[in-house]
Amino acid sequence: MMTTRADTGSSGDGDGSGDGSGEGGVQVTVLLFAECRERSGQTETTLDLPHANTTATHILQAIAAKFPSLEPVLGTVVLAVNEEYVEKDAKLELKPSDTIALIPPISGIISESCLLPTVTLLWCDGMAWYDMTRAG
């Protein structure tokens, strides 16, 4: 089950001195699903990011640089980090063990019966309501 990841920000002072601030580069695993998989020709890849402290938008830009064929669909994908959905402006502190998933919009087939609205016809004779809906 996927959850939504809140803005994690950074607890370090950002000087990159090895204090856990995440200012160094990081390599993460990226999983590609559906149209992203088809356009890239891969189900999984690694991505080298210059900074562990980043945003989802920066991750998407790095993916577009690595896979230009994905650029047309990246505006519609949902990004997940370690099975948690993230907002595109979320601040993230990534670790080498992190997994990023690109989840494009999901589509499917809707049966004809799903396209017809359900309407219930009610009639009142002043004393009671009657369901006048006919099957079929």
C-alpha positions as CSV (number, residue, x, y, z in Angstrom):
1,M,0.0,0.0,0.0
2,M,1.4,3.4,-0.9
3,T,1.1,6.4,1.3
4,T,1.9,10.0,0.8
5,R,5.3,11.2,1.9
6,A,5.4,14.6,3.6
7,D,8.1,17.2,3.0
8,T,11.1,15.7,4.9
9,G,13.4,18.7,4.5
10,S,16.9,18.5,5.9
11,S,17.9,18.5,9.5
12,G,21.6,19.2,8.7
13,D,23.2,22.6,8.4
14,G,23.7,22.1,4.6
15,D,27.5,22.7,4.6
16,G,28.1,19.2,3.1
17,S,30.7,18.3,5.8
18,G,29.6,14.8,6.2
19,D,27.2,15.6,9.0
20,G,24.3,13.8,7.4
21,S,23.0,16.9,5.7
22,G,22.8,14.9,2.4
23,E,24.6,17.5,0.3
24,G,26.8,14.9,-1.5
25,G,25.7,13.0,-4.6
26,V,23.7,9.8,-4.4
27,Q,22.8,6.9,-6.7
28,V,19.2,5.6,-6.4
29,T,17.2,2.9,-8.1
30,V,14.4,4.0,-10.4
31,L,11.5,1.7,-11.3
32,L,9.6,2.4,-14.6
33,F,6.1,1.3,-15.1
34,A,3.6,1.2,-18.0
35,E,4.3,3.9,-20.6
36,C,7.5,4.9,-18.9
37,R,8.8,1.4,-19.2
38,E,7.7,1.2,-22.9
39,R,9.3,4.5,-23.8
40,S,12.6,3.8,-22.0
41,G,12.8,0.2,-22.9
42,Q,13.7,-0.6,-19.2
43,T,11.9,-1.7,-16.1
44,E,14.6,-0.6,-13.7
45,T,17.7,1.7,-13.9
46,T,20.0,3.7,-11.6
47,L,20.1,7.4,-11.4
48,D,23.1,9.5,-10.3
49,L,21.9,12.7,-8.6
50,P,24.4,15.4,-7.7
51,H,22.8,16.1,-4.3
52,A,21.0,13.8,-1.9
53,N,18.9,16.8,-0.8
54,T,16.7,17.4,-3.8
55,T,13.1,17.8,-4.9
56,A,10.9,15.5,-6.9
57,T,11.0,18.1,-9.7
58,H,14.8,17.8,-9.8
59,I,14.5,14.0,-9.9
60,L,12.2,14.2,-12.9
61,Q,14.6,16.6,-14.6
62,A,17.4,14.2,-14.1
63,I,15.3,11.3,-15.5
64,A,14.4,13.4,-18.5
65,A,18.1,14.1,-19.1
66,K,18.9,10.3,-19.0
67,F,15.8,9.3,-21.0
68,P,14.7,12.1,-23.4
69,S,11.9,9.8,-24.7
70,L,10.2,10.1,-21.3
71,E,10.0,13.9,-21.3
72,P,6.5,14.0,-22.9
73,V,5.0,11.9,-20.1
74,L,6.9,13.1,-17.1
75,G,4.4,15.9,-16.5
76,T,1.7,13.4,-15.8
77,V,3.5,10.8,-13.7
78,V,3.2,10.3,-10.0
79,L,6.5,9.9,-8.2
80,A,7.0,7.6,-5.3
81,V,10.0,7.3,-3.0
82,N,10.2,4.0,-1.1
83,E,6.6,3.3,-1.8
84,E,5.4,6.7,-0.6
85,Y,3.9,9.2,-3.1
86,V,5.6,12.6,-3.1
87,E,4.5,16.0,-4.3
88,K,6.5,17.5,-7.1
89,D,7.7,20.3,-4.9
90,A,8.5,18.0,-1.9
91,K,12.0,18.4,-0.5
92,L,13.7,15.0,-0.2
93,E,16.8,13.7,1.5
94,L,17.7,10.6,-0.5
95,K,19.9,7.7,0.5
96,P,21.6,5.1,-1.8
97,S,19.2,2.5,-0.7
98,D,16.2,4.5,-1.8
99,T,13.9,3.4,-4.7
100,I,12.1,5.8,-6.9
101,A,9.1,4.7,-8.9
102,L,7.6,6.5,-11.9
103,I,3.9,5.8,-12.0
104,P,2.1,7.1,-15.1
105,P,-1.7,7.6,-15.2
106,I,-3.5,4.4,-15.2
107,S,-6.2,3.7,-17.8
108,G,-8.5,0.8,-18.5
109,I,-11.5,-0.3,-20.3
110,I,-14.9,0.9,-19.1
111,S,-17.8,-1.3,-20.0
112,E,-20.8,0.2,-21.7
113,S,-22.9,-0.3,-18.6
114,C,-20.5,1.9,-16.7
115,L,-21.1,4.8,-19.1
116,L,-24.9,4.9,-18.6
117,P,-26.0,7.0,-15.7
118,T,-28.2,5.3,-13.1
119,V,-31.5,7.2,-12.8
120,T,-34.2,6.4,-10.3
121,L,-37.6,7.6,-11.1
122,L,-39.8,8.4,-8.1
123,W,-43.4,9.2,-8.1
124,C,-45.5,10.4,-5.1
125,D,-49.2,10.1,-4.9
126,G,-49.3,12.4,-1.9
127,M,-49.1,9.6,0.6
128,A,-46.2,7.4,-0.5
129,W,-43.2,7.4,-2.8
130,Y,-43.1,4.8,-5.6
131,D,-39.9,3.6,-7.5
132,M,-40.9,3.9,-11.2
133,T,-37.5,2.7,-12.5
134,R,-37.8,-0.1,-15.1
135,A,-35.1,-2.7,-15.6
136,G,-33.4,-3.0,-18.9
